[in-house]
C-alpha cells in the first residue's frame, strides 16, 4: 500500500536586485513550479535596490526544497522559506 504524500503549506519570500538580468531565470523557475503555487504577489519598491516576490505553496517538502534550491542558486536573488510543520 502506497503511503499518502504529505503536503505542506509554505510561505516564500524572494528578493531580486533591480535591473538584474536574472529576472528571466526566476520567472522560468516560477513557471516550472506553477502547479504548486497557490498565490503570488510582486512588489516593486521605488526607493530600494530590489524587488520582492511573495508566494504561498502547497506541496511536498522535497518539492518546496527543490524550488528553493533552484532559486537560491540564481545570482543576485535571495530566498527565505517558512513551512508549516504538518
C-alpha positions in Angstrom: 0.0 0.0 0.0 1.5 3.4 -1.0 1.9 6.0 1.7 -0.1 9.2 1.1 2.1 12.1 0.3 2.1 14.8 3.0 1.5 18.3 1.6 2.8 21.3 3.5 1.9 25.0 3.2 4.9 27.3 2.7 5.4 31.0 2.6 8.2 32.1 0.3 9.9 35.5 0.1 12.2 36.2 -2.8 14.2 39.4 -3.3 15.8 40.3 -6.7 18.2 43.1 -7.4 16.6 45.7 -9.6 17.7 45.8 -13.2 19.0 42.3 -12.8 19.3 40.1 -15.9 18.3 37.1 -13.7 14.6 38.1 -13.6 14.0 35.8 -16.6 15.7 32.9 -14.7 13.4 33.4 -11.7 10.3 33.6 -13.9 11.3 30.3 -15.6 11.6 28.5 -12.2 8.3 30.0 -11.1 6.7 28.8 -14.2 8.1 25.3 -13.7 6.6 25.1 -10.2 3.3 26.9 -11.1 1.2 23.8 -10.3 2.0 24.1 -6.6 1.9 27.9 -6.2 -1.4 28.9 -4.6 -0.7 32.7 -4.6 1.9 35.1 -6.0 2.5 38.8 -5.3 5.1 41.0 -6.8 6.2 44.3 -5.2 8.4 46.9 -6.8 9.9 49.3 -4.2 10.8 52.6 -5.9 13.3 53.7 -3.2 15.0 50.3 -2.9 17.6 48.5 -4.9 15.5 45.3 -5.0 12.0 43.9 -5.9 10.1 41.4 -3.8 8.0 38.4 -4.8 5.9 36.6 -2.1 4.5 33.1 -2.8 2.2 30.6 -1.0 3.0 27.0 -1.8 1.1 23.7 -1.2 3.5 20.9 -1.9 5.6 18.1 -0.5 8.7 19.2 1.4 11.0 17.8 -1.3 9.3 19.9 -4.0 9.5 23.1 -1.8 13.2 22.4 -1.1 13.9 21.8 -4.8 12.3 25.1 -5.7 14.2 27.0 -3.0 17.5 25.4 -4.2 16.9 26.4 -7.8 16.0 30.0 -6.9 18.9 30.2 -4.3 21.5 29.3 -7.0 20.5 32.3 -9.2 22.9 35.2 -8.7 21.6 38.5 -7.1 18.5 36.6 -5.8 17.8 35.7 -2.1 15.1 33.4 -0.9 13.6 32.5 2.5 11.1 29.8 3.2 8.7 29.3 6.1 7.0 25.9 6.2 4.1 24.5 8.3 5.0 21.6 10.5 2.1 19.5 9.2 
